[in-house]
């Protein structure tokens, strides 16, 4: 979760990240470390943030596709439907 702060010098509201511990499988940990070693990312946090941005983008695109197909999820934006329900909708789209 982020903390919202006001930069008094510029009067701009900024979000400040708070630490979060995440447990990864050894394979995912190796992948994160490999991405950092590649030099494309400076820290493991950058890798995880990018992965989460991509996951959100994929979910948003799936939600839009569901809406266009008349299969809009019965959830409010920003909330995910039951994964089994989403998987069922995905399988319907593939038919």
C-alpha positions in Angstrom: 0.0 0.0 0.0 1.2 3.5 -0.8 1.2 6.5 1.5 0.1 9.8 0.0 2.3 12.8 0.8 2.3 16.4 -0.2 5.6 17.9 -1.4 5.4 21.3 0.3 8.0 22.9 -2.1 6.0 22.1 -5.2 2.5 21.6 -3.8 2.4 18.3 -5.6 0.8 15.2 -4.1 3.0 12.1 -4.5 2.6 8.4 -3.6 5.4 7.0 -1.5 5.9 3.2 -1.6 5.9 1.3 1.6 7.9 -1.9 2.0 6.2 -5.3 1.4 7.7 -8.7 1.8 6.8 -11.3 -0.9 7.7 -15.0 -1.0 8.8 -16.3 -4.3 9.5 -19.8 -5.6 13.2 -20.5 -6.2 12.5 -20.3 -10.0 10.9 -16.9 -9.7 13.6 -15.7 -7.5 16.2 -16.8 -10.1 14.2 -15.0 -12.8 14.1 -11.7 -10.8 17.9 -12.0 -10.0 18.6 -12.7 -13.7 16.7 -9.6 -14.7 18.6 -7.4 -12.3 22.0 -8.9 -13.4 21.0 -8.1 -17.0 21.3 -4.4 -16.1 17.9 -3.6 -17.5 16.5 -3.3 -13.9 18.4 -1.8 -11.0 16.5 -3.7 -8.2 14.3 -6.6 -7.6 11.5 -4.2 -6.7 11.7 -2.7 -10.2 11.3 -6.2 -11.7 8.3 -7.0 -9.5 6.7 -3.6 -10.2 7.0 -4.1 -13.9 5.6 -7.6 -13.7 2.6 -6.3 -11.7 2.1 -3.5 -14.2 2.0 -6.0 -17.0 -0.4 -8.2 -15.1 -2.7 -5.3 -14.5 -2.5 -4.4 -18.2 -3.4 -8.0 -19.2 -6.4 -8.0 -16.7 -7.6 -4.7 -18.0 -7.5 -5.9 -21.6 -9.3 -9.1 -20.7 -12.0 -7.1 -18.9 -12.4 -4.8 -21.9 -12.7 -7.9 -24.2 -15.3 -9.4 -21.8 -17.3 -6.2 -21.9 -17.2 -6.0 -25.7 -18.3 -9.7 -25.9 -21.1 -9.0 -23.4 -19.4 -11.0 -20.7 -18.6 -8.1 -18.5 -17.7 -9.3 -15.0 -20.1 -8.4 -12.2 -17.4 -6.6 -10.2 -16.5 -3.0 -9.7 -13.4 -1.6 -11.5 -10.2 -2.4 -9.7 -11.7 -5.6 -8.2 -11.2 -9.0 -9.7 -13.9 -11.5 -10.1 -13.6 -15.0 -8.8 -10.7 -16.6 -10.7 -12.8 -19.6 -11.6 -15.4 -17.3 -13.1 -12.8 -15.4 -15.1 -11.3 -18.7 -16.3 -14.7 -19.8 -17.4 -15.2 -16.6 -19.4 -11.8 -16.9 -21.0 -12.7 -20.4 -22.2 -16.0 -19.1 -23.6 -14.1 -16.5 -25.6 -11.8 -19.1 -27.1 -14.7 -21.1 -28.6 
